[in-house]
């Protein structure tokens, strides 16, 4: 059953005596057997051979964290690696994929107990006819198929032809399920190609992944038409990115938290957002839109019943609200809104930015704290 050339092969101890008749079983029966095994056993099983990985990928599993990123660009500790390389970490199990200098791929796997001493030198499967991005992405999709992932971080600075081809070759029904998704990239094309593989409903953040010399990029408005973007409960887009979200798209996105630079958003788009909330058609915890078009307070609250408007003076009459707002000072216009249920929002409006937030929910942990905790 063991495949010595398998890129994730874990050694010669495959317990052959216990599995002497395994090859005689049908794939369907093998999967049924695997469903009764402990998660840790299934995780170890998938590293035995290509067949084992394929079978284990059909068994629903829980994975806490998955990281797939370019090496030298994202981590200073990897200075010794070749520039053309990626690494994949699944629940602490680290695999590196490096270019061999001839458009092939060398793979190394680090055991948990070997992390402080570097990757295991004896485990270096070689794929002479397959580039490192291809091997890394193929392995990534195999390991995450049918898995429920808590934290998923995928990063690549730019979309090249090889990576684009790999994503296009994936079956259209491929879905990756995660709770928190962080995408590090400078290329909106990668977002458009990768995000359709994500099951809608996860919290989503994007950044460039590079603290030193970050490159500003434009996040195409087409990204906000994707199902995963429309249904996500939280959207946080790094300040280096300009989000192309439009007024119409803003009202279709259902996120309760949105933090982004939004140069195409106007008073009209924010007004639609507020009317949805006032009429009980959406929830809002915090919406922070920066570098918008020129904003006008009267246009933003147009159509709102005057009885639902709260002045800054009325807000400050409440001792608890006053203490909260002292922590978030405003130099522009500040007021409040109530909806039909009596819930309260604070509205801060500046010339080219707007923050709408529930003052009672300021303490709720946000995406980055949740992701890196």
C-alpha positions as CSV (number, residue, x, y, z in Angstrom):
1,X,0.0,0.0,0.0
2,X,2.9,2.3,0.6
3,X,4.2,4.4,-2.3
4,X,7.9,5.2,-1.9
5,X,7.7,8.1,-4.4
6,X,4.7,9.7,-2.9
7,X,5.5,13.3,-2.0
8,X,4.1,12.9,1.5
9,X,5.5,9.5,2.2
10,X,6.2,9.1,6.0
11,X,8.6,6.2,6.1
12,X,8.7,2.4,5.7
13,X,6.5,1.5,8.7
14,X,3.2,0.9,7.0
15,X,1.9,-2.0,9.2
16,X,1.7,-4.3,6.1
17,X,0.6,-7.3,8.2
18,X,-2.5,-5.6,9.4
19,X,-3.4,-4.4,5.9
20,X,-2.5,-7.5,3.9
21,X,-5.9,-7.7,2.3
22,X,-6.6,-4.0,2.0
23,X,-6.0,-4.0,-1.8
24,X,-8.8,-6.4,-2.3
25,X,-11.4,-4.0,-0.9
26,X,-13.4,-1.7,-3.1
27,X,-12.7,2.1,-2.8
28,X,-16.3,2.6,-1.4
29,X,-15.7,0.0,1.4
30,X,-12.3,1.5,2.2
31,X,-13.9,5.0,2.7
32,X,-16.6,3.5,4.9
33,X,-13.9,1.9,7.1
34,X,-12.0,5.2,7.3
35,X,-15.1,6.9,8.6
36,X,-14.9,4.9,11.8
37,X,-11.2,5.7,12.5
38,X,-10.1,8.5,14.8
39,X,-9.3,11.8,13.1
40,X,-5.6,11.5,14.1
41,X,-5.4,8.0,12.5
42,X,-7.0,9.3,9.2
43,X,-4.5,12.2,9.2
44,X,-1.6,9.8,9.4
45,X,-3.2,7.4,6.9
46,X,-3.4,10.0,4.2
47,X,0.5,10.4,4.2
48,X,1.1,6.7,3.3
49,X,0.5,6.8,-0.4
50,X,-1.3,8.6,-3.2
51,X,-4.2,6.1,-3.0
52,X,-4.4,6.7,0.8
53,X,-4.5,10.5,0.3
54,X,-7.3,10.1,-2.3
55,X,-9.3,7.9,-0.1
56,X,-8.8,10.0,3.1
57,X,-9.8,13.1,1.1
58,X,-13.3,11.6,0.7
59,X,-13.8,11.3,4.4
60,X,-15.2,14.5,6.1
61,X,-12.5,15.7,8.5
62,X,-12.0,18.6,10.9
63,X,-8.8,20.7,10.2
64,X,-7.9,23.6,12.6
65,X,-5.5,25.5,10.3
66,X,-4.2,25.3,6.7
67,X,-1.6,27.7,5.3
68,X,-0.5,27.8,1.7
69,X,1.9,30.6,0.9
70,X,4.9,31.7,-1.1
71,X,8.1,31.3,1.0
72,X,10.6,34.1,0.8
73,X,7.9,36.7,0.2
74,X,5.9,36.0,3.3
75,X,8.4,34.9,6.0
76,X,11.7,36.3,6.9
77,X,12.7,33.1,8.6
78,X,12.9,31.4,5.2
79,X,15.8,33.3,3.8
80,X,17.7,30.1,3.1
81,X,15.1,28.8,0.7
82,X,15.1,29.3,-3.1
83,X,12.9,32.2,-4.2
84,X,10.7,29.9,-6.4
85,X,9.0,28.0,-3.6
86,X,5.8,27.6,-1.6
87,X,4.9,25.9,1.7
88,X,1.8,24.1,2.9
89,X,1.1,23.7,6.6
90,X,-1.8,21.5,7.7
91,X,-2.3,21.4,11.5
92,X,1.4,22.0,12.0
93,X,2.5,19.5,9.4
94,X,4.8,21.5,7.1
95,X,5.6,20.6,3.5
96,X,7.8,22.8,1.2
97,X,7.7,22.8,-2.6
98,X,10.8,24.3,-4.3
99,X,11.9,24.7,-7.9
100,X,14.8,22.4,-8.8
101,X,16.3,24.8,-11.3
102,X,14.9,23.0,-14.3
103,X,11.1,23.6,-13.9
104,X,10.7,20.6,-11.7
105,X,9.8,20.4,-8.0
106,X,11.6,19.1,-4.9
107,X,9.4,18.4,-1.9
108,X,10.4,18.3,1.7
109,X,8.3,17.4,4.7
110,X,9.0,18.4,8.3
111,X,7.8,16.3,11.2
112,X,6.4,18.1,14.3
113,X,9.3,17.1,16.5
114,X,11.9,18.2,13.8
115,X,10.7,21.8,13.4
116,X,13.5,23.3,15.3
117,X,16.1,21.4,13.3
118,X,14.7,22.1,9.9
119,X,13.1,20.0,7.2
120,X,13.9,16.3,7.1
121,X,16.7,15.9,4.5
122,X,16.0,12.3,3.7
123,X,12.4,13.0,2.5
124,X,12.9,14.8,-0.8
125,X,10.6,13.4,-3.5
126,X,11.5,14.9,-6.9
127,X,8.9,15.8,-9.6
128,X,11.1,16.6,-12.7
129,X,8.2,17.3,-15.0
130,X,5.9,19.4,-12.8
131,X,6.5,22.9,-11.5
132,X,6.4,23.7,-7.8
133,X,3.1,25.7,-7.9
134,X,1.4,22.8,-9.6
135,X,2.5,20.2,-7.0
136,X,1.7,22.6,-4.1
137,X,-1.8,23.5,-5.4
138,X,-2.6,19.9,-6.3
139,X,-1.6,18.8,-2.8
140,X,-3.6,21.6,-1.3
141,X,-6.8,20.7,-3.0
142,X,-6.4,17.0,-2.2
143,X,-5.8,17.7,1.5
144,X,-8.7,20.2,1.9
145,X,-11.3,18.3,-0.1
146,X,-14.2,17.3,2.2
147,X,-12.5,19.0,5.2
148,X,-14.0,21.6,7.5
149,X,-11.3,24.1,8.2
150,X,-11.3,26.6,11.0
151,X,-8.5,28.9,9.7
152,X,-7.4,29.0,6.1
153,X,-4.6,31.3,4.8
154,X,-3.7,31.3,1.1
155,X,-1.2,33.6,-0.3
156,X,0.6,34.3,-3.6
157,X,1.8,37.7,-4.7
158,X,0.9,37.6,-8.3
159,X,-1.1,35.2,-10.6
160,X,1.2,33.7,-13.2
161,X,0.2,31.5,-16.2
162,X,1.1,28.3,-14.5
163,X,-1.0,29.0,-11.4
164,X,-3.9,30.2,-13.5
165,X,-3.8,27.0,-15.5
166,X,-3.8,24.9,-12.3
167,X,-6.9,26.7,-10.9
168,X,-8.7,26.4,-14.2
169,X,-8.0,22.6,-14.3
170,X,-9.8,22.1,-11.0
171,X,-13.3,20.6,-11.3
172,X,-16.0,23.4,-11.1
173,X,-17.8,21.6,-8.3
174,X,-14.6,21.7,-6.0
175,X,-15.5,23.4,-2.7
176,X,-13.3,24.2,0.3
177,X,-15.1,24.9,3.5
178,X,-13.6,27.1,6.2
179,X,-14.7,29.4,9.0
180,X,-12.0,32.1,8.6
181,X,-10.3,32.9,5.3
182,X,-7.3,35.2,4.8
183,X,-6.0,35.7,1.3
184,X,-2.7,37.5,0.8
185,X,-2.1,38.7,-2.7
186,X,-1.4,41.8,-4.9
187,X,-3.5,40.4,-7.8
188,X,-7.2,40.7,-8.2
189,X,-7.1,38.0,-10.8
190,X,-6.0,35.5,-8.2
191,X,-9.1,36.4,-6.1
192,X,-11.4,36.0,-9.0
193,X,-10.0,32.5,-9.8
194,X,-9.6,31.2,-6.2
195,X,-12.6,32.5,-4.3
196,X,-15.2,30.5,-6.3
197,X,-13.7,27.4,-4.8
198,X,-14.6,28.6,-1.3
199,X,-18.0,27.5,0.2
200,X,-20.0,30.7,0.9
201,X,-20.4,31.8,4.5
202,X,-16.9,32.2,5.9
203,X,-15.4,35.4,7.3
204,X,-13.1,37.0,4.8
205,X,-10.0,39.2,4.9
206,X,-7.4,40.2,2.3
207,X,-4.0,41.7,2.6
208,X,-0.8,42.0,0.6
209,X,1.1,39.7,3.0
210,X,4.1,42.0,2.9
211,X,4.9,44.5,5.6
212,X,8.0,45.8,3.8
213,X,7.3,47.8,0.6
214,X,3.7,46.8,0.1
215,X,2.3,47.3,-3.4
216,X,-1.1,49.0,-3.8
217,X,-3.6,47.1,-6.0
218,X,-7.1,47.5,-7.2
219,X,-9.6,44.9,-6.1
220,X,-11.9,44.6,-9.1
221,X,-15.7,45.1,-8.6
222,X,-16.3,41.7,-10.1
223,X,-14.9,40.2,-6.8
224,X,-18.0,41.5,-5.0
225,X,-20.4,39.6,-7.3
226,X,-18.9,36.3,-6.1
227,X,-21.2,34.2,-3.8
228,X,-18.5,34.0,-1.1
229,X,-18.2,37.8,-1.0
230,X,-22.0,38.4,-1.0
231,X,-22.7,36.0,1.8
232,X,-19.7,36.5,4.1
233,X,-20.5,37.9,7.6
234,X,-17.3,39.9,7.8
235,X,-15.2,41.6,5.1
236,X,-11.8,43.3,6.0
237,X,-9.7,44.5,3.1
238,X,-6.1,45.7,3.8
239,X,-5.5,49.5,3.4
240,X,-3.1,48.8,0.6
241,X,-6.0,47.6,-1.6
242,X,-8.6,49.8,-3.2
243,X,-11.9,48.0,-3.3
244,X,-13.9,48.4,-6.4
245,X,-17.2,47.8,-4.7
246,X,-20.1,49.9,-6.1
247,X,-23.2,51.4,-4.5
248,X,-25.4,48.6,-5.9
249,X,-23.0,45.9,-4.7
250,X,-22.8,47.4,-1.2
251,X,-26.5,46.8,-0.6
252,X,-26.2,43.2,-1.9
253,X,-23.3,42.3,0.3
254,X,-24.8,40.9,3.6
255,X,-21.7,41.4,5.8
256,X,-22.4,42.8,9.3
257,X,-18.8,44.1,9.3
258,X,-17.1,45.8,6.3
259,X,-13.8,47.6,6.6
260,X,-12.2,48.9,3.4
261,X,-11.1,51.8,1.2
262,X,-14.0,52.3,-1.2
263,X,-13.5,55.0,-3.8
264,X,-16.6,54.2,-5.8
265,X,-19.0,54.4,-2.9
266,X,-21.2,57.5,-2.6
267,X,-23.8,58.9,-0.2
268,X,-26.5,57.1,-2.2
269,X,-24.9,53.6,-1.5
270,X,-24.6,54.4,2.2
271,X,-28.2,55.6,2.2
272,X,-29.4,52.3,0.8
273,X,-27.4,50.4,3.5
274,X,-29.0,52.5,6.2
275,X,-32.5,52.1,4.9
276,X,-32.1,48.3,4.8
277,X,-31.1,48.4,8.5
278,X,-33.9,50.8,9.5
279,X,-36.4,48.5,7.8
280,X,-35.0,45.4,9.5
281,X,-33.6,43.9,6.3
282,X,-29.9,43.7,7.4
283,X,-27.7,43.7,10.5
284,X,-24.8,46.1,11.1
285,X,-22.0,45.8,13.7
286,X,-19.5,48.0,12.0
287,X,-19.2,49.5,8.5
288,X,-16.1,51.5,7.9
289,X,-15.7,53.0,4.4
290,X,-12.7,55.1,3.7
291,X,-11.6,57.3,0.7
292,X,-15.2,57.4,-0.7
293,X,-16.6,59.9,-3.0
294,X,-17.6,63.2,-1.4
295,X,-20.3,62.5,1.2
296,X,-23.3,64.5,2.3
297,X,-25.1,63.8,5.6
298,X,-28.5,64.8,4.4
299,X,-28.2,62.5,1.4
300,X,-27.0,59.6,3.6
301,X,-30.1,59.8,5.9
302,X,-32.6,60.7,3.1
303,X,-35.8,58.7,3.5
304,X,-35.2,57.9,7.1
305,X,-38.2,58.7,9.4
306,X,-37.1,61.8,11.4
307,X,-38.2,60.0,14.6
308,X,-35.5,57.4,14.0
309,X,-32.7,60.1,13.9
310,X,-30.7,60.7,17.1
311,X,-28.6,63.8,17.6
312,X,-25.2,63.7,19.2
313,X,-26.5,65.5,22.2
314,X,-29.1,62.8,22.7
315,X,-26.5,60.1,22.3
316,X,-24.4,61.6,25.0
317,X,-27.3,61.7,27.5
318,X,-26.8,58.0,28.1
319,X,-23.9,57.5,30.5
320,X,-23.0,54.1,29.0
321,X,-23.0,55.4,25.5
322,X,-21.0,58.5,26.5
323,X,-18.2,56.3,27.9
324,X,-18.1,54.2,24.8
325,X,-18.0,57.1,22.4
326,X,-15.2,58.7,24.4
327,X,-13.0,55.9,23.2
328,X,-13.9,56.6,19.5
329,X,-13.7,60.4,19.1
330,X,-15.2,61.9,15.9
331,X,-14.0,65.2,14.3
332,X,-16.8,65.1,11.6
333,X,-20.5,64.8,11.9
334,X,-21.8,62.4,14.6
335,X,-25.3,61.3,15.1
336,X,-27.4,58.2,15.7
337,X,-30.0,56.0,14.2
338,X,-32.7,53.8,15.5
339,X,-34.6,51.1,13.6
340,X,-38.1,49.7,14.0
341,X,-36.9,47.4,16.7
342,X,-35.4,50.2,18.7
343,X,-31.7,49.2,18.1
344,X,-29.1,51.9,18.0
345,X,-26.3,52.7,15.5
346,X,-23.8,55.5,15.7
347,X,-23.2,57.4,12.4
348,X,-19.9,59.2,11.9
349,X,-19.5,61.1,8.6
350,X,-16.5,62.9,7.2
351,X,-15.9,64.4,3.8
352,X,-14.6,61.2,2.3
353,X,-15.3,58.5,4.8
354,X,-18.1,57.1,6.9
355,X,-18.3,54.8,10.0
356,X,-21.5,53.2,11.1
357,X,-21.3,51.1,14.2
358,X,-23.3,49.5,17.0
359,X,-21.8,51.1,20.1
360,X,-22.7,48.2,22.3
361,X,-20.8,45.7,20.1
362,X,-17.4,47.5,19.9
363,X,-15.9,44.8,22.2
364,X,-16.6,41.9,19.9
365,X,-13.5,40.2,18.6
366,X,-12.8,41.1,15.0
367,X,-11.3,38.9,12.2
368,X,-7.6,39.5,12.6
369,X,-7.7,38.9,16.4
370,X,-9.8,35.8,15.8
371,X,-7.5,34.5,13.0
372,X,-4.2,34.9,14.8
373,X,-5.4,33.9,18.3
